[in-house]
Amino acid sequence: MPIVEVKNLVKKFGDTTAVDNLTFEIEEGKITGLLGPNGAGKTTTIQMLLDLIIPTSGSIRIFGKEMKNSREEILSKINFSSPYVSLPTNLKVWENLTTFARLYGVKNIEKKIDELTTFFDIKDFLPKMTSALSTGQLTRLNLTKALLNDPALLFLDEPTASLDPDIADRTRQLLKRIQKERNVTILYTTHNMAEVEEICDRAIFIHHGKMKDDGAPADLIKKYGREDLNDVFLMIARGEAENVKS
């Protein structure tokens, strides 16, 4: 069953088309990579899925419902993390997490914050001002925030960017665990193709806002006759994949 259904999605900013007739589905309980070079339209697509910006045309259904008719219900079951989105910097770390936990109606807030900040190794930062955190610490804080409400659908925009290798590995292992244990559906963007091969069930490649290809990472590697997914990424980014037969 598809959790997310995107059909003929278009987003224009003036004369620029950021997303161009994009159609795809995300299956329940799967980790799907939304991939492409900078400017491909990945972040714009996620922003439309989160109802942060309005599509120029096309449709989006999440949990089988239209966002405009069921916005509060849908948003209560999803969450989002990106190192490029800032949490309020004039609040302490614990204040940020407590505020978001209350907004999501989290039960036993202190226990949940304790569990997640311990996992992401930021418990010692709780009394600090958010403005004092490093880039890597902010990334971990965003991931903590994204998991507060045990979301059924998780949007992760480069979630391991700026993380130390050990924390990045722990994050990937956590994502695989919650996928298995709670059947969480995840849409994942990254430029780390080895990461996609490790955790993603499916990869969707877009370029200039258009769908270029999609499939299981191993199947795409085989289709393009390459050694790894990074080579596939480079072929698509350079426009060298157009003549590859399905």
WODA-V265602 format. One line per field, one symbol per residue. ss: DSSP state (H for helix, E for strand, - for the rest). phi: phi as a letter, one per 20 degrees, with the letter a starting at -180 (. if undefined). A space follows every 50 residues. Layout:
ss=???
phi=???
This chain:
ss=-EEEEEEEEEEEE--EEEEEEEEEEEE---EEEEE------HHHHHHHH- ------EEEEEE--EEHHHHHHHHHH-EEEEE---------EHHHHHHHH HHH-----HHHHHHHHHHH---HHH---EHHH--HHHHHHHHHHHH---- --EEEEE-------HHHHHHHHHHHHHHHHHH--EEEEE---HHHHHHH- -EEEEEE--EEEEEE-HHHHHHHH----HHHHHHHHH---------
phi=.feccdclfccddmeeeecclecacdfgmdddedcrfgnfoffffffffe meceffancccclmcfgfecgfffffdcbbcbfedeegeedfgfffffff fffemfelgffffffffffelcffegeefgfeffgffffffffggfdgel feccdcelfdgmefgfffffffffffffffedlfecdcdadeffffffde fbcddcblmdfdabqfgfffgfgemdebffffgffffemeefefef
